[in-house]
Amino acid sequence: MVSVDTEVVNDLKSKVNIADLISQYVALSRTGKNYIGLCPFHGEKTPSFNVNAEKGFYHCFGCGRSGDAIEFLKEYNQVGFIDAVKELANFAGVTLDISNDREEKTNPNAPLYEINNQAARLYNILLMSTELGERARDYLSERGITDDVIKRFNIGLAPEENDFIFKNLSNKFDEEVMANSGLFHFSNNRVFDAFTNRIMFPITNEYGQTIGFSGRKWQENDDSKAKYINTSATTIFDKSYELWNLDKAKPTISKRREVYLMEGFMDVIAAHKAGINNVVASMGTALTEKHVRRLKQIAKKFVLVYDGDSAGQNAIYKALNLVGESDVHIVKVPEGLDPDEYSKTYGLTGLSALMETGRIQPIEFLIDFLRPENLANLQVQLDFIEQIAPMIAKLQSITAQDAYIRKLVEILPDFEYNQVEQAVNLRRENMNITDHSVSDYGASNLVENFADERDYSNLDSAIPIDFEEIFYENNIQPQVADRRNEPAQVFQPTIQVPKLSRSERAEEMLLHRMIYHSSVLKKFSQDENFRFVHKRYQDIFEKILLEAMVYEQIDESHLASELSEEQRSLFYQIISLDLPETASSQEINDLVSIFSNEMEQIKFEELQQQLATAEKAGNKERMLELTLQIINQKKKL
């Protein structure tokens, strides 16, 4: 195993100007302290790729890719960590002593990989070279599996003998390896093969090593109940973690940052034949958090392509709860077909077109999936609106919001467009409140806790800054150079930044201040009631606190390495802010004041929503109570 010391890597990165490195691959223009250019990881016409040479990182405001010099080389050249380190050393003109300790550290699971690899080879030989195998190949051919497909996926055949693998491998491996391999059953002092009379699909890990099998029955006279049986859990095989075809799909997934999720082997094979290679399957088992976490390390977008029957639609709903609704599309296979059946009915071109252009947004799927049966009941309609309105409000496109509001109106017999629209408008766009609800944690607490009398005397002094939108734009967006002494018509490009609400902008600025001003972080860490409005910023805040407590300082590179990919992208976006070096107590209080206003507004809108529900239900006592609360709340705005 090739290894390199962490201190050596950090020293190497310190010797390289990241802007000089990246400029070998991307045309960069200097703007203020940073450099910008067109992102090499996604197509764009307006630059959103930002390189900070001083802090040694890059961040794309468009696709979210970010990291240090080594991460850039890994992503751009699609190489591993060691190869990226070697390339960086070559760029810096540094000779590294990279050791190979493969002989010193033998993988304890190597025998398990080997026995499964050999079993896969035997199964494949039996399929391709025997009379029984010929009959099995005829069966596979009828299902559209050619010899090329058999070769690519190393498909095999387990014979009807109950000790075929045992007889061929027992003299090559010790008893412990055989017992832990998942290939055998033990009963009455006898050993039996775990798979007999089955088409064998080897299951490989992301490095191509065989870790288990799934066997499919194929003969009509086979009266076994299970259509597929999988290797039982072993040291190297966990079906709640492994994904079929990941080793072959990973390069395409990493390049496109997109993955198709399917249910079974035949679906993946159909997609491969249709020319789509970034496809994996959960092997007929339910999608798990382990699957999702694993895929999110290499993919940003998920496309769910499950069977068109009710079980498949339920699987999509459960998958959405795990994956989340952002950066997810759904392909609804029509007519209750699965993808493999669809390809046989409409051809591989039809399947390819369905997977590429037949995608819908989660909300469109959810409107149909969650649609109640008894829509004649007024309360059922109200509950349905309560479910869907927040989803519509999150959509960035006003046109899309309008379309889905109209779709709801078509479904609901007792509601007009303006009534559904009002329910949607009461939900703030892009809002993700922390686990502490507004009703549990009053917005007024923020004002009380961080009013002007709060002691920030030990902060660096600076001219007080009024937080307005122009301040954010002037400090986040790289500045257009002072043109007074430049020829006419000469302009510096500006970088494109994501559109954020006023509260989100304030939260990012406050986090930036916490990272680079320990006194700010200390003040907020001492208040147990403090919370950011948006959960993603609260999560970053907690990571920063942990880093400061453990290491007594914030090291951007180390902290970034401790974050999830999504958090890391947000972290780099935050430290990309080009703010003044000093931070005043007035500025901090202004930022916190925005949180207060935001939460007061949220509470006001929640009360309005509750009032509308009470009116629909005819609860006059509750209406009066809520009206008084709304009046008092409005005074605070």
C-alpha positions as CSV (number, residue, x, y, z in Angstrom):
1,M,0.0,0.0,0.0
2,V,1.5,3.3,-1.1
3,S,1.5,6.0,1.6
4,V,2.8,9.5,2.2
5,D,3.1,11.4,5.5
6,T,0.5,14.1,6.2
7,E,3.1,16.7,7.2
8,V,4.9,16.1,3.9
9,V,1.7,16.7,2.0
10,N,0.9,19.9,3.9
11,D,4.5,21.1,3.4
12,L,4.2,20.4,-0.4
13,K,0.9,22.3,-0.6
14,S,2.5,25.3,1.1
15,K,5.2,25.4,-1.6
16,V,2.7,25.7,-4.4
17,N,0.7,28.8,-5.5
18,I,-2.7,27.2,-6.3
19,A,-3.5,29.9,-8.8
20,D,-0.3,29.1,-10.7
21,L,-1.2,25.4,-10.7
22,I,-4.8,25.8,-11.8
23,S,-3.9,28.4,-14.5
24,Q,-2.2,25.5,-16.3
25,Y,-5.6,24.1,-16.9
26,V,-8.0,27.0,-16.6
27,A,-7.8,30.6,-18.0
28,L,-7.9,32.8,-14.9
29,S,-8.3,36.5,-14.5
30,R,-7.3,38.4,-11.4
31,T,-10.0,40.4,-9.6
32,G,-9.1,41.9,-6.3
33,K,-7.3,39.3,-4.1
34,N,-8.7,36.3,-6.0
35,Y,-8.7,34.8,-9.5
36,I,-11.8,33.8,-11.5
37,G,-12.5,31.7,-14.6
38,L,-14.9,29.4,-16.2
39,C,-15.4,26.2,-14.1
40,P,-13.7,23.2,-15.6
41,F,-16.1,20.8,-13.9
42,H,-19.4,22.0,-15.5
43,G,-20.4,24.0,-18.6
44,E,-20.9,27.7,-18.1
45,K,-20.6,30.9,-20.0
46,T,-20.3,33.3,-17.1
47,P,-17.3,32.7,-14.7
48,S,-18.2,31.3,-11.3
49,F,-14.9,29.5,-10.5
50,N,-13.0,31.3,-7.8
51,V,-9.4,30.6,-6.8
52,N,-8.0,32.1,-3.5
53,A,-4.2,32.0,-3.8
54,E,-3.7,33.4,-0.3
55,K,-5.6,30.6,1.4
56,G,-4.9,27.9,-1.1
57,F,-8.3,26.8,-2.2
58,Y,-10.7,27.0,-5.1
59,H,-14.5,27.1,-5.0
60,C,-17.1,27.2,-7.8
61,F,-20.2,29.2,-6.9
62,G,-22.1,27.4,-9.8
63,C,-21.6,23.6,-9.1
64,G,-20.2,23.8,-5.6
65,R,-16.9,22.0,-6.4
66,S,-14.2,23.1,-4.0
67,G,-10.9,22.0,-2.4
68,D,-7.2,22.4,-2.3
69,A,-4.5,21.8,-4.9
70,I,-4.5,18.1,-4.5
71,E,-8.2,17.9,-4.7
72,F,-8.2,19.9,-7.9
73,L,-5.7,17.5,-9.5
74,K,-7.8,14.5,-8.4
75,E,-11.0,15.9,-9.8
76,Y,-9.6,17.3,-13.0
77,N,-7.4,14.4,-14.0
78,Q,-9.6,11.7,-12.4
79,V,-6.7,10.2,-10.5
80,G,-6.2,8.9,-6.9
81,F,-4.7,10.7,-4.0
82,I,-1.1,9.4,-4.4
83,D,-1.1,10.2,-8.2
84,A,-2.3,13.7,-7.4
85,V,0.4,14.2,-4.8
86,K,3.1,13.0,-7.3
87,E,1.8,15.4,-9.9
88,L,1.8,18.3,-7.4
89,A,5.4,17.4,-6.4
90,N,6.4,17.3,-10.0
91,F,4.8,20.8,-10.5
92,A,6.7,22.1,-7.5
93,G,10.0,20.5,-8.4
94,V,10.0,18.5,-5.2
95,T,11.3,15.0,-4.8
96,L,9.1,12.9,-2.5
97,D,10.0,9.7,-0.7
98,I,6.7,7.8,-1.1
99,S,6.9,4.4,0.6
100,N,5.2,1.3,-0.5
101,D,4.2,-0.7,2.6
102,R,2.1,-3.3,0.7
103,E,4.3,-6.1,1.9
104,E,4.3,-4.8,5.5
105,K,0.6,-4.6,5.8
106,T,-1.3,-7.5,4.2
107,N,-5.0,-7.0,3.9
108,P,-6.6,-9.5,6.4
109,N,-9.5,-10.0,4.0
110,A,-7.4,-10.9,1.0
111,P,-8.2,-14.6,1.3
112,L,-11.9,-13.8,1.3
113,Y,-11.6,-11.7,-1.9
114,E,-9.5,-14.5,-3.5
115,I,-12.0,-17.3,-2.7
116,N,-14.9,-15.3,-4.1
117,N,-12.9,-14.3,-7.2
118,Q,-12.1,-17.9,-7.9
119,A,-15.7,-19.0,-7.4
120,A,-16.8,-16.3,-9.8
121,R,-14.3,-17.7,-12.4
122,L,-15.6,-21.2,-11.9
123,Y,-19.2,-20.1,-12.3
124,N,-18.4,-18.3,-15.5
125,I,-16.4,-21.2,-17.0
126,L,-19.4,-23.5,-16.3
127,L,-21.8,-21.1,-18.0
128,M,-19.6,-20.6,-21.1
129,S,-18.1,-24.1,-21.5
130,T,-20.6,-26.8,-20.6
131,E,-23.8,-28.3,-22.0
132,L,-25.8,-27.1,-19.1
133,G,-24.2,-23.7,-19.6
134,E,-25.4,-23.6,-23.2
135,R,-29.0,-24.1,-22.1
136,A,-28.5,-21.3,-19.6
137,R,-27.0,-19.1,-22.3
138,D,-30.1,-19.7,-24.4
139,Y,-32.3,-18.6,-21.5
140,L,-30.2,-15.5,-21.1
141,S,-30.2,-14.7,-24.8
142,E,-34.0,-14.8,-24.7
143,R,-33.8,-12.1,-22.0
144,G,-31.5,-10.0,-24.1
145,I,-28.2,-10.9,-22.4
146,T,-25.5,-11.4,-25.0
147,D,-22.1,-13.0,-24.7
148,D,-20.6,-9.5,-24.5
149,V,-22.8,-8.7,-21.5
150,I,-21.9,-12.0,-19.9
151,K,-18.3,-11.1,-20.3
152,R,-18.6,-7.5,-19.0
153,F,-20.5,-8.5,-15.8
154,N,-18.7,-11.9,-15.4
155,I,-22.1,-13.7,-15.2
156,G,-21.9,-17.4,-14.3
157,L,-23.9,-20.5,-13.6
158,A,-24.1,-22.6,-10.4
159,P,-24.9,-26.2,-11.3
160,E,-27.4,-28.5,-9.7
161,E,-24.6,-30.2,-7.7
162,N,-24.6,-29.2,-4.0
163,D,-20.8,-29.3,-3.6
164,F,-19.4,-28.1,-6.9
165,I,-17.6,-25.1,-5.4
166,F,-16.6,-27.0,-2.3
167,K,-14.9,-29.8,-4.3
168,N,-13.0,-27.3,-6.5
169,L,-11.8,-24.9,-3.8
170,S,-11.6,-26.8,-0.5
171,N,-8.0,-27.8,-1.0
172,K,-6.9,-24.3,-1.7
173,F,-8.3,-22.4,1.3
174,D,-8.3,-23.2,5.0
175,E,-11.5,-23.9,6.9
176,E,-11.8,-20.5,8.5
177,V,-11.7,-18.7,5.1
178,M,-14.4,-21.1,3.8
179,A,-16.6,-20.7,6.8
180,N,-16.4,-16.9,6.5
181,S,-16.7,-16.7,2.7
182,G,-20.5,-16.8,2.4
183,L,-20.1,-19.5,-0.2
184,F,-21.1,-22.5,1.9
185,H,-23.7,-23.9,4.3
186,F,-22.7,-26.2,7.2
187,S,-25.1,-28.9,8.5
188,N,-24.6,-32.2,10.2
189,N,-20.8,-32.1,9.7
190,R,-21.3,-31.6,6.0
191,V,-20.6,-28.7,3.7
192,F,-23.0,-27.6,1.0
193,D,-22.6,-24.9,-1.7
194,A,-24.8,-21.9,-0.8
195,F,-25.9,-21.6,-4.5
196,T,-27.1,-24.4,-6.7
197,N,-28.9,-24.3,-10.1
198,R,-28.8,-20.5,-10.4
199,I,-27.7,-17.9,-12.8
200,M,-24.9,-16.2,-10.9
201,F,-24.3,-12.4,-10.8
202,P,-21.0,-11.6,-9.0
203,I,-21.2,-8.6,-6.7
204,T,-18.0,-6.6,-6.7
205,N,-16.8,-3.8,-4.5
206,E,-15.7,-0.4,-6.0
207,Y,-12.3,-1.9,-6.8
208,G,-13.6,-4.8,-8.8
209,Q,-13.0,-7.5,-6.2
210,T,-15.7,-10.1,-5.9
211,I,-17.3,-9.9,-2.4
212,G,-20.5,-12.0,-2.9
213,F,-23.1,-13.2,-5.3
214,S,-26.7,-13.0,-6.2
215,G,-28.2,-16.1,-7.8
216,R,-31.4,-16.1,-9.9
217,K,-33.5,-19.1,-10.6
218,W,-33.9,-19.8,-14.3
219,Q,-35.5,-23.2,-14.9
220,E,-39.2,-23.6,-15.1
221,N,-39.2,-26.7,-12.9
222,D,-37.4,-24.8,-10.1
223,D,-39.9,-24.7,-7.2
224,S,-37.7,-22.6,-4.9
225,K,-39.6,-19.6,-3.5
226,A,-37.1,-16.8,-3.9
227,K,-36.4,-15.4,-7.3
228,Y,-33.1,-14.1,-6.2
229,I,-30.9,-15.2,-3.2
230,N,-27.9,-13.2,-2.1
231,T,-24.7,-14.0,-0.2
232,S,-25.4,-13.7,3.5
233,A,-23.6,-10.9,5.4
234,T,-19.8,-11.5,5.7
235,T,-16.8,-9.5,6.7
236,I,-16.5,-8.1,3.2
237,F,-20.2,-8.1,2.1
238,D,-23.0,-5.9,3.5
239,K,-25.9,-5.5,1.2
240,S,-27.1,-2.4,2.9
241,Y,-23.8,-0.8,1.9
242,E,-22.8,-2.3,-1.4
243,L,-24.2,-1.2,-4.8
244,W,-24.1,-3.4,-7.9
245,N,-22.0,-2.1,-10.8
246,L,-20.4,0.7,-8.7
247,D,-16.9,-0.3,-9.8
248,K,-17.8,0.1,-13.5
249,A,-20.1,3.1,-13.1
250,K,-17.8,5.1,-10.7
251,P,-15.6,6.8,-13.4
252,T,-18.7,8.1,-15.2
253,I,-20.5,9.1,-12.0
254,S,-17.4,11.0,-10.8
255,K,-17.1,12.8,-14.1
256,R,-20.8,13.7,-14.5
257,R,-21.5,14.0,-10.8
258,E,-24.7,12.2,-11.5
259,V,-25.9,8.7,-10.7
260,Y,-29.0,6.7,-11.8
261,L,-30.4,4.5,-9.0
262,M,-32.2,1.3,-10.1
263,E,-33.6,-1.8,-8.3
264,G,-32.0,-4.8,-10.0
265,F,-29.3,-6.4,-12.2
266,M,-31.5,-6.6,-15.4
267,D,-32.4,-2.9,-15.2
268,V,-28.7,-1.9,-14.9
269,I,-27.8,-4.2,-17.8
270,A,-30.6,-2.7,-19.9
271,A,-29.3,0.8,-19.2
272,H,-25.7,-0.3,-20.1
273,K,-27.0,-1.7,-23.4
274,A,-28.8,1.7,-24.0
275,G,-25.4,3.5,-23.6
276,I,-25.9,4.8,-20.1
277,N,-23.1,3.7,-17.8
278,N,-23.5,5.8,-14.6
279,V,-26.0,3.4,-13.2
280,V,-26.0,1.3,-10.0
281,A,-28.6,-0.9,-8.3
282,S,-29.4,-1.7,-4.7
283,M,-29.9,-5.4,-5.7
284,G,-33.6,-5.6,-5.0
285,T,-33.1,-4.5,-1.4
286,A,-34.4,-1.2,0.1
287,L,-32.1,1.8,-0.3
288,T,-30.3,2.6,2.9
289,E,-28.6,5.6,4.5
290,K,-25.3,3.8,3.9
291,H,-26.0,3.6,0.2
292,V,-26.9,7.3,0.0
293,R,-23.9,8.5,2.0
294,R,-21.6,6.4,-0.2
295,L,-23.0,7.8,-3.4
296,K,-23.0,11.4,-2.2
297,Q,-19.2,11.2,-1.9
298,I,-19.0,11.0,-5.7
299,A,-22.4,12.3,-7.0
300,K,-24.3,15.5,-6.6
301,K,-27.4,14.6,-8.6
302,F,-29.5,11.4,-8.2
303,V,-31.9,10.1,-10.8
304,L,-34.3,7.5,-9.3
305,V,-35.5,4.9,-11.9
306,Y,-37.6,2.3,-10.1
307,D,-40.3,0.0,-11.4
308,G,-43.6,1.5,-12.5
309,D,-45.7,-0.7,-10.2
310,S,-46.9,0.3,-6.8
311,A,-44.0,-1.3,-5.1
312,G,-41.6,0.7,-7.2
313,Q,-43.4,4.0,-6.5
314,N,-43.3,3.3,-2.8
315,A,-39.5,2.6,-3.2
316,I,-39.1,6.0,-4.9
317,Y,-41.0,7.7,-2.0
318,K,-38.8,6.1,0.6
319,A,-35.7,6.9,-1.4
320,L,-36.7,10.6,-1.6
321,N,-36.8,10.6,2.2
322,L,-33.2,9.4,2.3
323,V,-31.7,11.3,-0.5
324,G,-33.6,14.6,0.0
325,E,-35.5,16.5,-2.7
326,S,-32.7,18.8,-3.8
327,D,-30.7,17.7,-6.9
328,V,-33.0,14.7,-7.4
329,H,-35.0,13.7,-10.5
330,I,-37.4,10.9,-10.9
331,V,-38.1,8.7,-14.0
332,K,-41.6,7.2,-13.8
333,V,-41.5,4.1,-15.9
334,P,-45.0,4.0,-17.5
335,E,-47.5,1.1,-17.8
336,G,-46.3,-0.5,-14.6
337,L,-43.2,-1.8,-16.4
338,D,-39.6,-2.1,-15.0
339,P,-36.8,-0.5,-17.0
340,D,-35.8,-3.9,-18.5
341,E,-39.3,-4.6,-19.6
342,Y,-39.6,-1.1,-21.0
343,S,-36.5,-1.6,-23.1
344,K,-37.9,-4.8,-24.6
345,T,-41.2,-3.1,-25.4
346,Y,-39.9,0.3,-26.7
347,G,-36.3,-0.6,-27.6
348,L,-33.0,0.5,-26.1
349,T,-33.4,3.9,-27.8
350,G,-36.8,4.3,-26.1
351,L,-35.2,3.5,-22.7
352,S,-32.4,5.9,-23.3
353,A,-34.8,8.7,-24.2
354,L,-36.9,7.9,-21.1
355,M,-34.0,8.1,-18.8
356,E,-32.5,11.2,-20.3
357,T,-35.6,13.3,-21.1
358,G,-38.4,11.7,-19.1
359,R,-37.3,13.0,-15.8
360,I,-39.7,14.9,-13.4
361,Q,-39.2,16.9,-10.3
362,P,-39.8,15.3,-6.9
363,I,-42.8,17.6,-6.3
364,E,-44.5,16.4,-9.5
365,F,-44.1,12.8,-8.3
366,L,-45.2,13.6,-4.7
367,I,-48.4,15.4,-5.9
368,D,-49.5,12.2,-7.6
369,F,-48.1,9.8,-5.0
370,L,-49.6,11.7,-1.9
371,R,-52.9,12.5,-3.6
372,P,-55.6,11.4,-1.2
373,E,-58.4,9.1,-2.3
374,N,-61.2,10.9,-0.5
375,L,-60.9,14.4,-1.9
376,A,-64.6,15.1,-1.3
377,N,-63.6,15.7,2.4
378,L,-62.7,19.4,3.0
379,Q,-60.2,18.6,5.8
380,V,-58.4,16.0,3.6
381,Q,-58.0,18.8,1.0
382,L,-56.6,21.2,3.6
383,D,-54.2,18.6,4.9
384,F,-53.1,17.9,1.3
385,I,-52.4,21.6,0.7
386,E,-50.4,21.7,4.0
387,Q,-48.2,18.9,2.6
388,I,-47.6,20.3,-0.8
389,A,-47.5,24.1,-0.3
390,P,-44.1,24.1,1.4
391,M,-42.6,22.1,-1.5
392,I,-44.0,24.5,-4.1
393,A,-42.6,27.5,-2.1
394,K,-39.1,26.1,-2.3
395,L,-39.0,26.2,-6.1
396,Q,-36.8,28.9,-7.5
397,S,-38.9,29.4,-10.7
398,I,-42.1,31.5,-10.4
399,T,-43.3,29.8,-13.5
400,A,-42.8,26.4,-12.0
401,Q,-44.6,27.5,-8.8
402,D,-47.5,28.7,-10.9
403,A,-47.7,25.4,-12.8
404,Y,-47.8,23.3,-9.7
405,I,-50.4,25.6,-8.0
406,R,-52.6,25.1,-11.1
407,K,-52.0,21.3,-10.9
408,L,-53.2,21.4,-7.3
409,V,-56.3,23.5,-8.2
410,E,-57.2,20.9,-10.9
411,I,-57.2,18.2,-8.2
412,L,-58.9,20.0,-5.4
413,P,-62.7,20.5,-5.9
414,D,-63.2,23.2,-3.2
415,F,-60.3,25.6,-3.7
416,E,-59.6,28.3,-6.2
417,Y,-56.2,29.4,-7.6
418,N,-55.8,32.4,-5.3
419,Q,-56.5,30.3,-2.2
420,V,-53.8,27.8,-3.0
421,E,-51.4,30.6,-4.0
422,Q,-51.9,32.2,-0.6
423,A,-51.0,29.0,1.1
424,V,-47.8,28.8,-1.0
425,N,-46.9,32.4,-0.4
426,L,-47.0,32.0,3.3
427,R,-44.1,29.6,3.0
428,R,-40.7,31.4,2.7
429,E,-38.7,30.3,-0.2
430,N,-35.5,28.4,0.5
431,M,-36.2,28.2,4.2
432,N,-34.7,25.3,6.3
433,I,-35.4,26.0,10.0
434,T,-33.2,24.3,12.6
435,D,-34.7,21.6,14.8
436,H,-35.7,24.4,17.3
437,S,-39.1,25.6,16.0
438,V,-40.0,29.3,16.1
439,S,-42.7,28.6,18.6
440,D,-40.2,26.9,20.9
441,Y,-37.6,29.6,20.5
442,G,-39.0,33.1,20.2
443,A,-37.4,35.4,17.8
444,S,-37.4,38.1,20.4
445,N,-34.7,36.1,22.3
446,L,-32.2,37.0,19.6
447,V,-32.8,40.7,20.1
448,E,-32.5,40.3,23.9
449,N,-29.4,38.2,23.7
450,F,-27.5,40.2,21.1
451,A,-28.7,43.8,21.6
452,D,-26.3,46.7,21.3
453,E,-25.4,46.6,25.0
454,R,-23.8,43.2,24.4
455,D,-20.1,43.5,25.2
456,Y,-18.0,43.3,22.1
457,S,-15.3,45.7,23.4
458,N,-12.6,43.1,22.8
459,L,-13.4,42.9,19.1
460,D,-11.1,44.6,16.6
461,S,-12.2,48.2,16.2
462,A,-13.6,49.3,12.8
463,I,-16.0,51.9,11.4
464,P,-19.5,50.7,12.1
465,I,-21.1,49.2,9.0
466,D,-24.8,49.2,8.2
467,F,-25.7,45.9,6.7
468,E,-27.5,46.5,3.4
469,E,-27.6,44.4,0.3
470,I,-25.1,46.6,-1.5
471,F,-22.6,45.9,1.4
472,Y,-22.9,42.2,0.8
473,E,-22.5,42.5,-3.0
474,N,-19.5,44.9,-2.7
475,N,-17.7,42.5,-0.4
476,I,-18.6,39.1,-1.7
477,Q,-18.3,39.8,-5.4
478,P,-14.7,40.6,-6.5
479,Q,-14.5,44.3,-7.0
480,V,-14.2,45.9,-10.4
481,A,-10.8,47.5,-10.4
482,D,-10.5,51.2,-9.9
483,R,-10.9,52.5,-13.4
484,R,-9.9,56.1,-12.9
485,N,-6.3,55.5,-13.9
486,E,-7.2,52.8,-16.6
487,P,-7.9,53.3,-20.3
488,A,-11.6,53.5,-21.2
489,Q,-13.4,50.2,-22.1
490,V,-11.2,48.2,-19.8
491,F,-13.1,46.2,-17.3
492,Q,-12.4,43.4,-14.9
493,P,-14.8,40.4,-14.9
494,T,-17.0,39.8,-11.9
495,I,-17.8,36.4,-10.5
496,Q,-21.3,35.0,-10.4
497,V,-22.5,34.2,-6.8
498,P,-25.5,32.2,-5.7
499,K,-28.7,34.1,-5.0
500,L,-29.3,34.1,-1.3
501,S,-31.9,35.7,1.0
502,R,-30.8,38.6,3.2
503,S,-30.8,36.3,6.2
504,E,-28.6,33.8,4.4
505,R,-26.1,36.5,3.5
506,A,-25.9,37.6,7.0
507,E,-25.4,34.1,8.3
508,E,-22.6,33.5,5.9
509,M,-20.9,36.7,6.9
510,L,-21.3,36.0,10.6
511,L,-19.7,32.5,10.1
512,H,-16.9,34.1,8.2
513,R,-16.3,36.4,11.2
514,M,-16.3,33.5,13.6
515,I,-13.7,31.6,11.6
516,Y,-11.3,34.5,11.4
517,H,-12.0,36.3,14.7
518,S,-11.8,34.0,17.7
519,S,-13.4,36.6,19.9
520,V,-16.6,36.6,17.9
521,L,-16.7,32.8,18.0
522,K,-16.1,32.8,21.8
523,K,-18.9,35.3,22.4
524,F,-21.5,33.2,20.5
525,S,-20.3,29.9,21.9
526,Q,-21.0,31.0,25.4
527,D,-24.7,31.6,24.7
528,E,-26.6,28.3,24.8
529,N,-29.7,29.9,23.2
530,F,-28.0,31.1,20.0
531,R,-29.1,29.4,16.8
532,F,-28.7,30.1,13.2
533,V,-31.9,30.4,11.2
534,H,-30.9,27.8,8.5
535,K,-29.9,24.4,9.6
536,R,-27.0,24.1,7.2
537,Y,-25.3,27.1,8.8
538,Q,-26.0,25.8,12.3
539,D,-24.3,22.6,11.3
540,I,-21.2,24.5,10.1
541,F,-21.2,26.6,13.3
542,E,-21.1,23.4,15.4
543,K,-18.3,22.0,13.3
544,I,-16.3,25.3,13.8
545,L,-16.9,25.1,17.6
546,L,-15.7,21.6,17.7
547,E,-12.5,22.4,15.7
548,A,-11.8,25.4,18.0
549,M,-12.3,23.3,21.2
550,V,-10.1,20.4,20.1
551,Y,-7.3,22.3,18.3
552,E,-7.7,25.8,19.9
553,Q,-7.6,27.4,16.5
554,I,-9.3,27.1,13.1
555,D,-7.2,25.6,10.4
556,E,-9.2,25.9,7.1
557,S,-7.6,22.9,5.4
558,H,-8.0,20.6,8.4
559,L,-11.6,21.7,9.1
560,A,-12.5,21.2,5.5
561,S,-11.2,17.6,5.6
562,E,-13.6,16.9,8.6
563,L,-16.7,18.1,6.7
564,S,-19.1,16.2,4.4
565,E,-18.9,17.1,0.7
566,E,-21.9,19.3,0.9
567,Q,-20.7,21.0,4.1
568,R,-17.2,21.4,2.6
569,S,-18.6,23.2,-0.5
570,L,-20.6,25.6,1.8
571,F,-17.5,26.1,4.0
572,Y,-15.4,27.1,1.0
573,Q,-18.2,29.4,-0.2
574,I,-18.2,31.1,3.2
575,I,-14.4,31.6,3.5
576,S,-14.4,32.9,-0.1
577,L,-16.2,36.1,1.1
578,D,-13.9,39.1,0.6
579,L,-14.7,41.0,3.8
580,P,-12.7,43.7,5.6
581,E,-10.1,42.4,8.0
582,T,-11.5,44.1,11.0
583,A,-14.9,43.4,12.5
584,S,-16.8,45.8,14.7
585,S,-19.4,45.2,17.4
586,Q,-21.8,47.3,15.4
587,E,-21.4,45.0,12.4
588,I,-22.0,41.9,14.4
589,N,-25.1,43.3,16.0
590,D,-26.4,44.3,12.6
591,L,-26.0,40.8,11.3
592,V,-27.8,39.3,14.4
593,S,-30.6,41.9,14.0
594,I,-31.3,40.4,10.6
595,F,-31.7,36.9,12.2
596,S,-34.2,38.5,14.6
597,N,-36.2,40.1,11.8
598,E,-36.2,36.9,9.8
599,M,-37.5,34.8,12.6
600,E,-40.1,37.4,13.6
601,Q,-41.4,37.3,10.0
602,I,-41.4,33.5,10.0
603,K,-43.5,33.5,13.2
604,F,-45.9,36.0,11.7
605,E,-46.4,33.9,8.6
606,E,-46.9,30.7,10.7
607,L,-49.6,32.4,12.7
608,Q,-51.3,33.5,9.5
609,Q,-51.2,30.0,8.2
610,Q,-52.7,28.7,11.5
611,L,-55.5,31.3,11.2
612,A,-56.4,30.2,7.7
613,T,-56.6,26.6,8.9
614,A,-58.8,27.7,11.8
615,E,-61.1,29.6,9.5
616,K,-61.5,26.6,7.2
617,A,-62.4,24.5,10.3
618,G,-64.8,27.1,11.6
619,N,-63.0,27.2,15.0
620,K,-64.0,30.7,16.2
621,E,-62.3,30.5,19.6
622,R,-59.0,29.6,18.0
623,M,-59.5,32.3,15.3
624,L,-59.9,35.0,18.0
625,E,-56.8,33.7,19.9
626,L,-54.7,33.7,16.7
627,T,-55.9,37.1,15.6
628,L,-54.7,38.7,18.8
629,Q,-51.4,36.9,18.5
630,I,-51.0,38.2,14.9
631,I,-51.7,41.8,16.0
632,N,-49.1,41.6,18.7
633,Q,-46.6,39.9,16.3
634,K,-47.1,42.5,13.6
635,K,-46.1,45.2,16.1
636,K,-42.7,43.5,16.2
637,L,-42.1,43.7,12.5
